[in-house]
Amino acid sequence: MAIQVSGTTVVDNSRNLTNIVGADITGRLAIHDVSEGTYTTADRSGTIGINNNTHAILRATSSMNGNFVLNVVTDMDVNDSCTCAFIAPMSSTAYYCTSLQVNGTTSGVSTRWIGGAPTEGTANADNVYTFTVIETSTNNYLVLATLSAFEA
């Protein structure tokens, strides 16, 4: 049995989803297996963008070489939220995220860190920044942020 939306088949007889650009589902959604893509970046300092419209996880491909600003790009409505992560590998010198932006600005962004905003990273570890961004009113965001160090 196929499922169609506006005349376009989105679930074919082999039960594969196709032609999905976006979905707005109200009610309970049960998912048993999800594989989410991880995007990579060669950026190692400066402003680094996490485009939550295309991916939720971004990983630097080599060790950071300077402090950095993270910019979460997202299209949301009031009371929507998104969660994303940035994986920042560190060598013997540790750097850290000095500021967080949403859609290119810190205006209207209120960031709350577990344990306070970081003032350093952890050397020889993967430093993982996780953010939950909530649009509290038009272009105003509450960001709940964590920094965790994954050491060998």
C-alpha positions as CSV (number, residue, x, y, z in Angstrom):
1,M,0.0,0.0,0.0
2,A,1.4,3.4,-0.9
3,I,0.9,6.6,1.0
4,Q,0.3,9.8,-1.1
5,V,0.4,13.5,-0.1
6,S,-1.1,15.9,-2.6
7,G,-0.9,13.2,-5.3
8,T,2.8,12.5,-4.8
9,T,3.7,9.0,-3.5
10,V,5.9,9.4,-0.4
11,V,5.8,5.8,0.8
12,D,6.0,3.3,-2.0
13,N,5.0,-0.4,-1.9
14,S,8.5,-1.4,-0.6
15,R,7.8,0.9,2.3
16,N,10.6,3.4,1.4
17,L,10.1,7.1,2.0
18,T,10.7,9.2,-1.1
19,N,10.2,12.8,-2.2
20,I,10.1,14.1,1.4
21,V,11.1,17.8,1.6
22,G,9.5,18.5,5.0
23,A,6.8,17.2,7.2
24,D,4.5,18.7,9.8
25,I,3.2,15.9,12.0
26,T,0.8,16.5,14.9
27,G,0.2,13.7,17.3
28,R,2.5,10.9,18.4
29,L,5.2,9.7,16.0
30,A,6.9,6.4,16.7
31,I,10.2,5.8,15.1
32,H,12.2,2.6,15.7
33,D,15.4,3.2,13.8
34,V,16.9,6.5,12.7
35,S,20.3,7.1,11.1
36,E,21.3,10.8,11.1
37,G,24.0,12.2,8.9
38,T,27.0,14.0,10.4
39,Y,28.4,16.8,8.3
40,T,32.1,17.8,8.4
41,T,33.9,21.1,8.1
42,A,37.5,22.0,7.5
43,D,37.0,25.2,9.5
44,R,39.2,25.2,12.6
45,S,38.6,28.8,14.0
46,G,36.6,31.9,13.3
47,T,32.8,31.7,12.9
48,I,31.6,28.2,12.2
49,G,28.1,27.6,11.0
50,I,25.9,24.7,12.0
51,N,23.0,24.8,9.5
52,N,20.3,23.0,11.4
53,N,18.0,23.1,8.3
54,T,20.3,20.5,6.7
55,H,22.1,18.8,9.6
56,A,22.1,18.7,13.3
57,I,25.7,17.4,13.9
58,L,28.8,19.0,12.6
59,R,32.3,17.6,13.1
60,A,35.6,19.4,12.4
61,T,37.9,17.1,10.4
62,S,41.1,18.2,12.2
63,S,42.2,19.8,15.5
64,M,41.1,23.3,16.2
65,N,43.7,26.0,15.8
66,G,42.0,29.0,17.5
67,N,39.0,30.0,19.5
68,F,35.8,30.1,17.6
69,V,32.2,31.4,17.4
70,L,29.4,28.9,16.6
71,N,26.5,30.2,14.5
72,V,23.3,28.0,14.6
73,V,21.3,28.7,11.4
74,T,17.7,27.6,11.7
75,D,14.3,28.3,10.4
76,M,11.8,28.1,13.3
77,D,8.6,29.5,14.5
78,V,7.8,30.7,18.0
79,N,7.8,27.8,20.5
80,D,9.8,25.6,18.1
81,S,13.1,24.1,19.2
82,C,16.0,22.3,17.7
83,T,19.0,20.5,19.1
84,C,22.4,20.4,17.4
85,A,26.0,19.5,18.2
86,F,29.5,20.6,17.2
87,I,32.4,18.1,17.6
88,A,35.7,20.0,18.0
89,P,38.8,17.9,18.2
90,M,41.7,19.3,20.2
91,S,45.4,18.7,20.0
92,S,47.8,19.5,22.9
93,T,46.5,23.1,22.8
94,A,42.9,23.5,23.6
95,Y,40.6,26.2,22.3
96,Y,37.0,27.0,23.0
97,C,33.8,28.5,21.8
98,T,33.8,32.2,22.8
99,S,30.3,33.1,21.6
100,L,27.1,31.6,20.3
101,Q,25.0,33.1,17.5
102,V,21.6,32.2,16.1
103,N,21.1,33.1,12.5
104,G,24.2,35.3,12.5
105,T,23.5,37.5,15.6
106,T,23.8,37.4,19.3
107,S,21.0,40.0,19.6
108,G,17.9,38.3,21.2
109,V,20.0,35.3,22.1
110,S,20.1,34.3,25.8
111,T,22.5,31.4,26.3
112,R,22.5,29.3,29.5
113,W,25.5,27.0,30.1
114,I,25.6,24.0,32.4
115,G,28.3,25.0,34.9
116,G,28.8,28.4,33.4
117,A,30.2,29.5,30.0
118,P,33.5,27.8,29.0
119,T,36.7,29.7,29.4
120,E,38.9,26.9,28.0
121,G,38.6,23.6,26.2
122,T,40.1,20.2,27.0
123,A,43.4,19.3,25.3
124,N,43.8,16.0,23.5
125,A,40.1,15.3,23.5
126,D,37.0,15.7,21.4
127,N,35.2,18.7,22.8
128,V,31.5,18.4,22.1
129,Y,29.2,21.4,22.2
130,T,25.5,20.6,22.4
131,F,22.8,23.2,22.0
132,T,19.0,23.2,22.4
133,V,17.7,26.4,20.8
134,I,14.1,27.5,21.6
135,E,12.5,30.4,19.8
136,T,10.7,32.1,22.7
137,S,9.2,35.0,20.7
138,T,9.9,36.3,17.1
139,N,13.7,36.3,16.7
140,N,14.4,35.8,20.4
141,Y,16.0,32.6,21.5
142,L,16.8,30.7,24.7
143,V,19.8,28.4,24.1
144,L,20.6,25.7,26.6
145,A,24.3,24.7,26.1
146,T,26.7,22.1,27.3
147,L,30.4,21.3,26.7
148,S,31.6,17.8,27.2
149,A,35.2,16.5,26.7
150,F,35.6,13.0,25.4
151,E,39.1,11.8,26.2
152,A,40.9,8.7,25.1
